[in-house]
Amino acid sequence: MALFNLRKAEPKDVPDILRLIKELAKYEEMEDQVILTEKDLLEDGFGDHPFYHCVVADVPTEHQKVEGYSVIGFAMYYFTYDPWIGKLLYLEDFYVMKEYRGFGIGSEILKTLSDTAVKNRCSSMHFIVAESNKASIDFYKRRGASDLSLQEGWRLFRIDKENLLKMSAEE
Amino acid sequence: MDFTIRAATLEDCKDISRMILELAEHEKVSDQVKITQKDLEQDGFSKNPFFHGIIAEVPEHLKSRDGHTKVGYSLYFYTYSSWKGRAVYMEDLYVMPEFRGKGIGKALMSKVSQLGLAAGCTQLNFTVLDWNKSSLDFYLKQGCWDVTSDLGYHCMRCEGDALENLAQGDL
């Protein structure tokens, strides 16, 4: 496909971003986990100190395969920090609608993100993938990504709100 | 033990840098630390910081064998979950060996939780090495759960040549 456009997300893209977040969550069988709203996305992504950045892929009307949708892919990312090597780019979400896969849109999004990482003097791009998602793991490994959980033994830990509240109340 | 937990300032970067190296030396990988005190000052204390820090300090009469009163730190930054919204990531948590077992680590983590909640975060994330049994036990006791184990999420990285190639569009 020759005609798709990659651009920085704008406030008007928020409904589409949420739609695609939910589609990706559904693909990961975690649809009920998405509690984020359009209001959150607007406030958190387009204020003075954004918590995230987004690029979107859109197609002109004449190339639409799914009626009504011009935004057909996105990537959500933010900058993190490793005290040993400095700035990193963290890829939070990356998704292209099923009908638009196989045309190089995903590769192009990844290229744009890597370019952003290099331009911002990030030494690395990090992200997480579910081990059951063989297709994505292969996609990333083909592009030189290494699995830190397997190779170095890193395990991602989390504390949810209930326990965060308990912990913050402790003297 | 008498200690205080407070926000890190520019002047603390000398001690934060010292403790980062101590932690790396303990893991026998101090040659991997590329970040200097000056980098920390620039990256953490400019208009758009890439991280925030908190310091654990003891009074002069309780200083370390080497004469330090700044005996622990935590580095954290804000991230974003496309499912739940604002989150806080604890990148480093360290207490000098001679000051462990006195509740300082827990107090540092409690402070990060408080700050995260105040900023509207609903989760605290961090990574732990699978061989670090004492840390794993400490965190599980605080109510954390192992996302890598439970959901099969692997931490992935794309760096160096792989990142450059990706930016160039080479496969």
HADDOCK unambig.tbl for C-alpha pairs under 7 A between the chains (distance, minus, plus):
assign (segid A and resid 21 and name CA) (segid B and resid 82 and name CA) 6.62 0.50 0.50
assign (segid A and resid 33 and name CA) (segid B and resid 83 and name CA) 6.16 0.50 0.50
assign (segid A and resid 34 and name CA) (segid B and resid 83 and name CA) 4.09 0.50 0.50
assign (segid A and resid 34 and name CA) (segid B and resid 84 and name CA) 6.20 0.50 0.50
assign (segid A and resid 35 and name CA) (segid B and resid 83 and name CA) 5.85 0.50 0.50
assign (segid A and resid 35 and name CA) (segid B and resid 84 and name CA) 5.56 0.50 0.50
assign (segid A and resid 36 and name CA) (segid B and resid 83 and name CA) 5.60 0.50 0.50
assign (segid A and resid 36 and name CA) (segid B and resid 84 and name CA) 5.27 0.50 0.50
assign (segid A and resid 36 and name CA) (segid B and resid 85 and name CA) 5.92 0.50 0.50
assign (segid A and resid 51 and name CA) (segid B and resid 78 and name CA) 6.88 0.50 0.50
assign (segid A and resid 51 and name CA) (segid B and resid 79 and name CA) 6.18 0.50 0.50
assign (segid A and resid 51 and name CA) (segid B and resid 80 and name CA) 6.11 0.50 0.50
assign (segid A and resid 52 and name CA) (segid B and resid 80 and name CA) 6.36 0.50 0.50
assign (segid A and resid 78 and name CA) (segid B and resid 79 and name CA) 6.90 0.50 0.50
assign (segid A and resid 80 and name CA) (segid B and resid 50 and name CA) 6.42 0.50 0.50
assign (segid A and resid 80 and name CA) (segid B and resid 77 and name CA) 6.98 0.50 0.50
assign (segid A and resid 81 and name CA) (segid B and resid 50 and name CA) 6.20 0.50 0.50
assign (segid A and resid 81 and name CA) (segid B and resid 51 and name CA) 6.45 0.50 0.50
assign (segid A and resid 83 and name CA) (segid B and resid 35 and name CA) 6.36 0.50 0.50
assign (segid A and resid 84 and name CA) (segid B and resid 32 and name CA) 6.62 0.50 0.50
assign (segid A and resid 84 and name CA) (segid B and resid 33 and name CA) 4.24 0.50 0.50
assign (segid A and resid 84 and name CA) (segid B and resid 34 and name CA) 5.48 0.50 0.50
assign (segid A and resid 84 and name CA) (segid B and resid 35 and name CA) 5.29 0.50 0.50
assign (segid A and resid 85 and name CA) (segid B and resid 33 and name CA) 6.36 0.50 0.50
assign (segid A and resid 85 and name CA) (segid B and resid 34 and name CA) 5.33 0.50 0.50
assign (segid A and resid 85 and name CA) (segid B and resid 35 and name CA) 5.60 0.50 0.50
assign (segid A and resid 86 and name CA) (segid B and resid 35 and name CA) 6.29 0.50 0.50
assign (segid A and resid 111 and name CA) (segid B and resid 166 and name CA) 5.42 0.50 0.50
assign (segid A and resid 111 and name CA) (segid B and resid 167 and name CA) 4.73 0.50 0.50
assign (segid A and resid 111 and name CA) (segid B and resid 168 and name CA) 6.94 0.50 0.50
assign (segid A and resid 111 and name CA) (segid B and resid 169 and name CA) 5.74 0.50 0.50
assign (segid A and resid 112 and name CA) (segid B and resid 167 and name CA) 6.70 0.50 0.50
assign (segid A and resid 114 and name CA) (segid B and resid 163 and name CA) 6.09 0.50 0.50
assign (segid A and resid 114 and name CA) (segid B and resid 166 and name CA) 6.06 0.50 0.50
assign (segid A and resid 114 and name CA) (segid B and resid 167 and name CA) 4.70 0.50 0.50
assign (segid A and resid 115 and name CA) (segid B and resid 167 and name CA) 4.61 0.50 0.50
assign (segid A and resid 123 and name CA) (segid B and resid 159 and name CA) 6.22 0.50 0.50
assign (segid A and resid 123 and name CA) (segid B and resid 160 and name CA) 6.83 0.50 0.50
assign (segid A and resid 124 and name CA) (segid B and resid 157 and name CA) 6.76 0.50 0.50
assign (segid A and resid 124 and name CA) (segid B and resid 158 and name CA) 5.68 0.50 0.50
assign (segid A and resid 124 and name CA) (segid B and resid 159 and name CA) 4.33 0.50 0.50
assign (segid A and resid 124 and name CA) (segid B and resid 163 and name CA) 6.88 0.50 0.50
assign (segid A and resid 125 and name CA) (segid B and resid 157 and name CA) 5.78 0.50 0.50
assign (segid A and resid 125 and name CA) (segid B and resid 158 and name CA) 5.13 0.50 0.50
assign (segid A and resid 125 and name CA) (segid B and resid 159 and name CA) 6.35 0.50 0.50
assign (segid A and resid 126 and name CA) (segid B and resid 156 and name CA) 5.63 0.50 0.50
assign (segid A and resid 126 and name CA) (segid B and resid 157 and name CA) 4.54 0.50 0.50
assign (segid A and resid 126 and name CA) (segid B and resid 158 and name CA) 6.39 0.50 0.50
assign (segid A and resid 127 and name CA) (segid B and resid 155 and name CA) 6.09 0.50 0.50
assign (segid A and resid 127 and name CA) (segid B and resid 156 and name CA) 5.31 0.50 0.50
assign (segid A and resid 127 and name CA) (segid B and resid 157 and name CA) 6.60 0.50 0.50
assign (segid A and resid 128 and name CA) (segid B and resid 153 and name CA) 5.99 0.50 0.50
assign (segid A and resid 128 and name CA) (segid B and resid 154 and name CA) 5.34 0.50 0.50
assign (segid A and resid 128 and name CA) (segid B and resid 155 and name CA) 4.60 0.50 0.50
assign (segid A and resid 128 and name CA) (segid B and resid 156 and name CA) 5.54 0.50 0.50
assign (segid A and resid 129 and name CA) (segid B and resid 153 and name CA) 5.36 0.50 0.50
assign (segid A and resid 129 and name CA) (segid B and resid 154 and name CA) 5.38 0.50 0.50
assign (segid A and resid 129 and name CA) (segid B and resid 155 and name CA) 6.84 0.50 0.50
assign (segid A and resid 130 and name CA) (segid B and resid 152 and name CA) 5.28 0.50 0.50
assign (segid A and resid 130 and name CA) (segid B and resid 153 and name CA) 4.20 0.50 0.50
assign (segid A and resid 130 and name CA) (segid B and resid 154 and name CA) 6.04 0.50 0.50
assign (segid A and resid 131 and name CA) (segid B and resid 152 and name CA) 5.34 0.50 0.50
assign (segid A and resid 131 and name CA) (segid B and resid 153 and name CA) 5.96 0.50 0.50
assign (segid A and resid 131 and name CA) (segid B and resid 154 and name CA) 6.33 0.50 0.50
assign (segid A and resid 143 and name CA) (segid B and resid 162 and name CA) 6.60 0.50 0.50
assign (segid A and resid 143 and name CA) (segid B and resid 166 and name CA) 6.76 0.50 0.50
assign (segid A and resid 143 and name CA) (segid B and resid 171 and name CA) 6.16 0.50 0.50
assign (segid A and resid 144 and name CA) (segid B and resid 158 and name CA) 6.33 0.50 0.50
assign (segid A and resid 144 and name CA) (segid B and resid 162 and name CA) 4.92 0.50 0.50
assign (segid A and resid 145 and name CA) (segid B and resid 156 and name CA) 6.45 0.50 0.50
assign (segid A and resid 145 and name CA) (segid B and resid 157 and name CA) 5.34 0.50 0.50
assign (segid A and resid 145 and name CA) (segid B and resid 158 and name CA) 4.42 0.50 0.50
assign (segid A and resid 146 and name CA) (segid B and resid 156 and name CA) 5.65 0.50 0.50
assign (segid A and resid 146 and name CA) (segid B and resid 157 and name CA) 5.34 0.50 0.50
assign (segid A and resid 146 and name CA) (segid B and resid 158 and name CA) 6.46 0.50 0.50
assign (segid A and resid 147 and name CA) (segid B and resid 154 and name CA) 6.64 0.50 0.50
assign (segid A and resid 147 and name CA) (segid B and resid 155 and name CA) 6.14 0.50 0.50
assign (segid A and resid 147 and name CA) (segid B and resid 156 and name CA) 4.62 0.50 0.50
assign (segid A and resid 147 and name CA) (segid B and resid 157 and name CA) 6.59 0.50 0.50
assign (segid A and resid 148 and name CA) (segid B and resid 155 and name CA) 5.31 0.50 0.50
assign (segid A and resid 148 and name CA) (segid B and resid 156 and name CA) 5.39 0.50 0.50
assign (segid A and resid 148 and name CA) (segid B and resid 157 and name CA) 6.73 0.50 0.50
assign (segid A and resid 149 and name CA) (segid B and resid 154 and name CA) 5.25 0.50 0.50
assign (segid A and resid 149 and name CA) (segid B and resid 155 and name CA) 5.42 0.50 0.50
assign (segid A and resid 153 and name CA) (segid B and resid 129 and name CA) 5.30 0.50 0.50
assign (segid A and resid 153 and name CA) (segid B and resid 130 and name CA) 5.12 0.50 0.50
assign (segid A and resid 154 and name CA) (segid B and resid 127 and name CA) 6.08 0.50 0.50
assign (segid A and resid 154 and name CA) (segid B and resid 128 and name CA) 5.63 0.50 0.50
assign (segid A and resid 154 and name CA) (segid B and resid 129 and name CA) 4.57 0.50 0.50
assign (segid A and resid 154 and name CA) (segid B and resid 130 and name CA) 6.10 0.50 0.50
assign (segid A and resid 154 and name CA) (segid B and resid 155 and name CA) 6.98 0.50 0.50
assign (segid A and resid 155 and name CA) (segid B and resid 127 and name CA) 5.35 0.50 0.50
assign (segid A and resid 155 and name CA) (segid B and resid 128 and name CA) 5.38 0.50 0.50
assign (segid A and resid 155 and name CA) (segid B and resid 129 and name CA) 6.08 0.50 0.50
assign (segid A and resid 155 and name CA) (segid B and resid 130 and name CA) 6.38 0.50 0.50
assign (segid A and resid 155 and name CA) (segid B and resid 146 and name CA) 6.82 0.50 0.50
assign (segid A and resid 155 and name CA) (segid B and resid 148 and name CA) 5.29 0.50 0.50
assign (segid A and resid 156 and name CA) (segid B and resid 126 and name CA) 5.98 0.50 0.50
assign (segid A and resid 156 and name CA) (segid B and resid 127 and name CA) 4.47 0.50 0.50
assign (segid A and resid 156 and name CA) (segid B and resid 128 and name CA) 6.67 0.50 0.50
assign (segid A and resid 156 and name CA) (segid B and resid 146 and name CA) 6.12 0.50 0.50
assign (segid A and resid 156 and name CA) (segid B and resid 147 and name CA) 5.36 0.50 0.50
assign (segid A and resid 156 and name CA) (segid B and resid 148 and name CA) 5.32 0.50 0.50
assign (segid A and resid 157 and name CA) (segid B and resid 125 and name CA) 5.69 0.50 0.50
assign (segid A and resid 157 and name CA) (segid B and resid 126 and name CA) 5.39 0.50 0.50
assign (segid A and resid 157 and name CA) (segid B and resid 127 and name CA) 5.60 0.50 0.50
assign (segid A and resid 157 and name CA) (segid B and resid 144 and name CA) 6.45 0.50 0.50
assign (segid A and resid 157 and name CA) (segid B and resid 145 and name CA) 5.62 0.50 0.50
assign (segid A and resid 157 and name CA) (segid B and resid 146 and name CA) 4.60 0.50 0.50
assign (segid A and resid 157 and name CA) (segid B and resid 147 and name CA) 5.34 0.50 0.50
assign (segid A and resid 158 and name CA) (segid B and resid 123 and name CA) 6.82 0.50 0.50
assign (segid A and resid 158 and name CA) (segid B and resid 124 and name CA) 5.69 0.50 0.50
assign (segid A and resid 158 and name CA) (segid B and resid 125 and name CA) 4.50 0.50 0.50
assign (segid A and resid 158 and name CA) (segid B and resid 126 and name CA) 6.57 0.50 0.50
assign (segid A and resid 158 and name CA) (segid B and resid 144 and name CA) 5.39 0.50 0.50
assign (segid A and resid 158 and name CA) (segid B and resid 145 and name CA) 5.49 0.50 0.50
assign (segid A and resid 158 and name CA) (segid B and resid 146 and name CA) 6.58 0.50 0.50
assign (segid A and resid 158 and name CA) (segid B and resid 147 and name CA) 6.51 0.50 0.50
assign (segid A and resid 159 and name CA) (segid B and resid 123 and name CA) 5.68 0.50 0.50
assign (segid A and resid 159 and name CA) (segid B and resid 124 and name CA) 5.18 0.50 0.50
assign (segid A and resid 159 and name CA) (segid B and resid 125 and name CA) 6.53 0.50 0.50
assign (segid A and resid 159 and name CA) (segid B and resid 143 and name CA) 6.50 0.50 0.50
assign (segid A and resid 159 and name CA) (segid B and resid 144 and name CA) 4.52 0.50 0.50
assign (segid A and resid 159 and name CA) (segid B and resid 145 and name CA) 6.52 0.50 0.50
assign (segid A and resid 160 and name CA) (segid B and resid 122 and name CA) 6.32 0.50 0.50
assign (segid A and resid 160 and name CA) (segid B and resid 123 and name CA) 4.68 0.50 0.50
assign (segid A and resid 160 and name CA) (segid B and resid 124 and name CA) 6.68 0.50 0.50
assign (segid A and resid 161 and name CA) (segid B and resid 122 and name CA) 4.91 0.50 0.50
assign (segid A and resid 161 and name CA) (segid B and resid 123 and name CA) 5.59 0.50 0.50
assign (segid A and resid 163 and name CA) (segid B and resid 143 and name CA) 5.84 0.50 0.50
assign (segid A and resid 164 and name CA) (segid B and resid 113 and name CA) 5.70 0.50 0.50
assign (segid A and resid 167 and name CA) (segid B and resid 110 and name CA) 5.30 0.50 0.50
assign (segid A and resid 167 and name CA) (segid B and resid 113 and name CA) 6.74 0.50 0.50
assign (segid A and resid 168 and name CA) (segid B and resid 110 and name CA) 4.61 0.50 0.50
assign (segid A and resid 168 and name CA) (segid B and resid 111 and name CA) 6.41 0.50 0.50
assign (segid A and resid 168 and name CA) (segid B and resid 113 and name CA) 5.30 0.50 0.50
assign (segid A and resid 168 and name CA) (segid B and resid 114 and name CA) 4.87 0.50 0.50
assign (segid A and resid 170 and name CA) (segid B and resid 110 and name CA) 6.83 0.50 0.50
